[in-house]
């Protein structure tokens, strides 16, 4: 899961449901949010190629969230692209984007990383969070926590676990506070650590 979420004690607006009309601004938001993400920028280190390929990567990884109406946002400052049980990312599109966008020297490691992510992804019904992002100008206001709490309430009501892959180690404590537990830390080649986390229903 790709992420840039932040905790705070400030009061924040209630998240609202994403719609298809939110697709373009949501992609723009994620482009800002992941500009300094360790794993994402390992995959797309060149700024021009990051701007070229990451928007399509967002759509392939989390685009079903606005199609299904299972994502949430807080204004134009933060968004979480949740995928419900029985759905998933566009794997073929993700592989194509990695093959075309990642540096040649990282192609083999990139594919190994995707394979490892698929291997450890839960097989039982669950809610999956492939992307959560906050505009850097709105960091530290509790927007990420509000987005997490909103859909984790649905997970609990459904009696289902939630799963994510944290691409930034500094966000792991936030996820822990919301009940996520580390399943495994993936270390593939030169890629920064990718932390796999799952939360049982409460």
CORKA-V172511 format. One record per helix or strand of 2 or more residues. SS is the DSSP state (a for helix, b for strand). FROM is the first residue (numbers start at 0). TO is the last residue. If there is no record, write none. Layout:
ss = {SS/SS}
from = {FROM/FROM}
to = {TO/TO}
//
This chain:
ss = {b/b/a/a/a/a/b/b/a/a/b/a/a/b/a/b/b}
from = {1/15/19/37/46/63/71/77/90/103/125/135/142/160/168/180/193}
to = {3/16/32/42/61/67/73/82/100/119/133/137/157/165/176/185/198}
//
